[in-house]
Amino acid sequence: MQTLIELYPFYPALLISGVVILGLLVGSFLNVVIYRLPVMMEKEWQSECRYILELAEVGADEKPEKFNLAFPNSHCPNCKKEIKPWQNIPVISYLLLKGKCARCQNPISLRYPIIEAVSGLLSGILIWQLGMGYELVAALLLTWALIALTMIDADTQLLPDQITLPLLWLGLICNAFGLYTSLENALWGAVFGYLSLWTVYWVFKLLTGKEGMGFGDFKLLAALGAWMGWQSLPIIILLSSLVGAIIGIALMLLNNKGRDTAIPFGPYLAIAGWIAFLWGDHITRSYLQFAGLQ
């Protein structure tokens, strides 16, 4: 790492390109996580329910098929043909295959290259903003986790503990070394991040009898607080509300959905958190100057 830090001022374009390519490759893996992790969670819940109810497992006489992030290998959902390594090059393979399976010509969803491209683009922005260093390595992990959480929540309205809780602990560990803020600020950021949305949840439920958000949202904001400190929470909440209002209204207009339609809040928290991570201080200072408070 020290060598890369020393080389960065001399070969910035080369190292930025390397990080972008890494982001593209990780984006390909994120597509697997986004699809398979919720399925794995559902299978686990079904198994636990059957155990509690003392029901036999479905296909108990058969050898269960291994299903995790590594197995089975990626394959076409239509013809089940295994995807070869050269057909799985991020973005490029999609373009060469013209968005279709090489065997059955079934269309491949555009979301796969989009997620890969977004992962590569955001990774490039990070090294451009942060330079080469340990801050970049940790920020890449944060960014990739937020991409996965955004898409999983958008698909299933779930924010898996398997991602949010390690993210929270990683933020505290990073700031134990003062990487982004002090450990004290990070600790109270996690506490206040969780309690702020927890309070909103219960106030809303007592007033309306409905659940306005899930517990995963509390954990995600706690994780963001652990990474950036308690001072970042107001700007994250304000930005997430703004992003949520804009995207939510647009989705309701485009899809003709009513106001009672459940819209996941996790993606807005993730987007706002990433923006605040890089530019939160600048946004806050600009607002205070505009308001004449600084």
C-alpha positions in Angstrom: 0.0 0.0 0.0 2.8 2.4 0.9 4.3 1.9 -2.6 1.0 2.7 -4.3 0.6 5.8 -2.2 4.1 6.9 -3.3 3.4 6.1 -6.9 0.0 7.9 -7.1 1.4 11.5 -7.7 3.4 10.2 -10.6 0.9 7.8 -12.2 -2.5 9.0 -11.2 -4.3 8.0 -14.4 -2.9 4.5 -14.3 -4.0 4.0 -10.6 -7.4 5.6 -11.2 -7.9 3.3 -14.1 -6.9 0.3 -12.0 -9.4 1.2 -9.3 -12.2 1.7 -11.9 -11.5 -1.8 -13.3 -11.5 -3.2 -9.8 -14.9 -1.5 -9.2 -16.2 -3.0 -12.4 -15.1 -6.5 -11.3 -16.6 -6.1 -7.8 -19.8 -4.8 -9.5 -20.1 -8.1 -11.3 -19.9 -9.9 -7.9 -22.4 -7.4 -6.4 -24.9 -8.6 -9.0 -24.5 -12.1 -7.5 -24.9 -10.8 -3.9 -28.0 -8.7 -4.8 -29.8 -11.7 -6.3 -28.6 -14.6 -4.1 -28.4 -13.2 -0.6 -32.2 -12.6 -0.3 -32.9 -16.1 -1.7 -30.4 -17.5 0.8 -32.2 -15.6 3.6 -35.6 -16.9 2.5 -34.4 -20.5 2.4 -33.0 -20.1 5.9 -36.2 -18.6 7.2 -38.3 -21.4 5.7 -36.0 -24.0 7.2 -36.2 -22.4 10.7 -40.0 -22.2 10.4 -40.3 -25.9 9.5 -38.0 -26.7 12.4 -40.1 -24.8 14.9 -43.4 -26.2 13.5 -41.8 -29.7 13.4 -42.5 -30.1 9.7 -40.4 -32.2 7.4 -38.1 -30.4 5.0 -39.2 -30.2 1.4 -37.3 -32.8 -0.5 -35.9 -34.2 2.7 -35.1 -37.5 1.0 -33.1 -35.7 -1.7 -29.7 -34.3 -1.4 -30.1 -30.5 -1.0 -28.6 -28.4 -3.8 -25.8 -26.2 -2.7 -26.8 -22.5 -3.0 -24.7 -19.7 -1.8 -22.7 -16.8 -3.2 -20.2 -19.2 -4.8 -22.3 -22.1 -6.0 -23.9 -22.8 -8.4 -21.9 -21.1 -11.1 -23.6 -18.2 -12.9 -25.9 -19.4 -15.6 -28.7 -18.3 -17.9 -32.0 -18.4 -16.0 -33.8 -19.5 -19.2 -31.7 -22.2 -20.7 -29.5 -22.9 -17.6 -26.3 -22.8 -19.7 -23.3 -21.9 -17.5 -21.8 -18.5 -18.3 -18.2 -18.9 -19.4 -15.5 -16.5 -17.8 -15.1 -14.7 -21.1 -18.9 -14.1 -21.2 -18.8 -12.5 -17.8 -16.4 -9.6 -18.4 -18.1 -6.5 -16.8 -20.0 -4.3 -19.3 -17.9 -5.5 -22.2 -19.5 -9.0 -22.4 -23.0 -7.5 -22.3 -22.1 -5.2 -25.3 -20.4 -8.0 -27.3 -23.4 -10.4 -26.7 -25.8 -7.5 -27.5 -27.6 -8.0 -24.3 -28.6 -11.7 -25.0 -27.6 -15.1 -23.9 -25.0 -16.7 -26.2 -27.0 -19.9 -26.4 -30.7 -19.2 -26.3 -30.7 -15.5 -27.2 -32.9 -14.7 -24.2 -32.5 -11.0 -23.2 -30.2 -10.2 -20.3 -31.4 -7.6 -17.9 -29.8 -4.1 -18.4 -29.5 -3.8 -14.7 -26.4 -6.0 -14.6 -24.1 -3.8 -16.7 -25.6 -0.7 -15.0 -24.6 -2.0 -11.6 -21.2 -2.9 -12.8 -20.8 0.6 -14.4 -22.0 2.4 -11.3 -19.6 0.4 -9.1 -16.7 1.3 -11.4 -17.7 4.9 -11.7 -18.2 5.5 -8.0 -14.9 3.7 -7.3 -13.1 6.1 -9.7 -14.7 9.1 -8.0 -13.5 7.9 -4.6 -9.8 7.7 -5.7 -10.1 11.0 -7.5 -11.5 12.6 -4.3 -9.5 10.7 -1.6 -6.3 9.8 -3.4 -4.5 6.5 -2.7 -4.4 5.4 0.9 -6.1 3.5 3.6 -9.0 5.9 3.6 -9.7 4.8 0.0 -9.6 1.1 0.7 -12.2 1.5 3.5 -14.3 3.9 1.4 -14.4 1.4 -1.4 -15.8 -1.3 1.0 -18.4 1.2 2.2 -19.4 2.1 -1.3 -19.8 -1.4 -2.6 -21.8 -2.4 0.5 -24.1 0.6 -0.1 -24.7 -0.4 -3.7 -25.6 -3.9 -2.6 -28.0 -2.6 0.1 -29.6 -0.1 -2.3 -30.5 -2.8 -4.8 -31.5 -5.5 -2.3 -33.8 -3.0 -0.5 -35.3 -1.8 -3.8 -36.0 -5.4 -4.9 -37.2 -6.9 -1.6 -37.6 -4.1 1.0 -34.9 -5.9 3.1 -31.6 -4.5 4.5 -29.8 -7.7 5.4 -28.0 -7.8 8.8 -25.3 -9.7 7.0 -24.2 -6.4 5.4 -25.5 -3.6 7.7 -24.0 -5.0 11.0 -20.5 -5.7 9.6 -20.6 -2.3 8.0 -21.3 -0.7 11.4 -18.5 -2.6 13.1 -16.1 -1.8 10.3 -16.9 2.0 10.6 -16.1 1.8 14.3 -12.9 -0.1 13.7 -11.7 2.3 11.1 -12.4 5.3 13.3 -10.6 3.6 16.2 -7.6 4.6 14.2 -9.1 8.1 13.5 -9.4 7.3 9.8 -12.4 9.6 9.2 -13.4 10.9 12.6 -12.7 10.2 16.3 -13.9 6.9 17.9 -16.0 9.0 20.3 -17.8 10.7 17.4 -18.2 7.4 15.6 -19.7 5.7 18.7 -22.2 8.4 19.3 -22.9 8.5 15.6 -23.9 4.9 15.7 -26.1 5.4 18.8 -27.9 8.5 17.6 -28.2 7.2 14.1 -30.1 4.1 15.4 -32.2 6.0 18.0 -33.2 8.8 15.7 -35.0 6.5 13.2 -36.2 4.2 16.0 -37.9 7.2 17.6 -39.5 8.3 14.3 -40.7 4.7 13.8 -42.5 4.5 17.1 -44.0 8.0 17.0 -45.3 7.2 13.5 -46.7 3.8 14.6 -48.4 5.3 17.7 -50.0 8.1 15.7 -51.1 6.0 12.6 -51.0 2.4 13.7 -48.7 1.7 10.7 -45.0 0.8 10.4 -43.3 3.6 8.4 -40.0 1.9 8.0 -38.1 -1.3 8.9 -35.5 -2.0 11.5 -32.9 -2.3 8.8 -33.1 1.4 8.2 -32.2 2.1 11.8 -29.1 -0.2 11.5 -28.1 1.4 8.2 -28.2 5.0 9.6 -26.3 3.7 12.7 -23.6 2.3 10.3 -23.4 5.6 8.5 -23.0 7.4 11.8 -20.3 5.0 12.8 -18.4 5.9 9.6 -18.8 9.7 9.7 -19.6 10.6 13.2 -22.8 12.0 14.8 -22.2 15.5 13.2 -23.0 13.9 9.8 -26.5 12.6 10.8 -28.5 15.8 10.2 -27.2 16.3 6.6 -27.7 12.5 5.9 -31.3 12.7 7.1 -32.0 15.9 5.2 -30.5 14.6 2.0 -32.2 11.3 2.2 -35.6 13.0 2.7 -34.9 15.2 -0.3 -33.8 12.3 -2.5 -36.7 10.2 -1.3 -39.2 12.9 -2.0 -37.9 13.5 -5.5 -37.6 9.8 -6.5 -40.7 8.8 -4.6 -42.9 11.4 -6.4 -41.4 10.4 -9.8 -42.1 6.7 -9.2 -45.7 7.4 -8.2 -46.2 9.5 -11.3 -44.5 7.1 -13.6 -46.1 3.9 -12.2 -49.5 5.5 -11.2 -49.1 4.2 -7.7 -50.9 5.7 -4.7 -49.5 7.4 -1.7 -50.1 4.2 0.4 -47.6 2.2 -1.8 -44.6 1.1 0.3 -41.4 2.7 -0.9 -38.1 1.4 0.6 -36.2 4.1 2.5 -32.8 2.3 2.5 -31.8 3.4 -1.0 -32.3 7.0 -0.1 -30.3 6.6 3.1 -27.5 4.9 1.1 -27.4 7.6 -1.6 -27.5 10.4 0.9 -24.9 8.7 3.1 -22.5 8.3 0.2 -22.9 12.0 -0.9 -22.4 13.1 2.7 -19.3 10.9 3.1 -17.6 12.8 0.3 -19.1 16.2 0.3 -21.1 16.6 3.5 -18.8 19.2 5.0 -18.8 21.2 1.8 -22.6 21.1 1.5 -23.0 22.2 5.2 -20.5 25.1 4.9 -22.1 26.3 1.7 -25.6 26.2 3.3 -24.4 28.1 6.4 -22.7 30.7 4.2 -25.9 31.1 2.1 -28.0 31.5 5.2 -25.6 34.0 6.6 -24.8 31.9 9.6 -21.1 31.6 9.0 
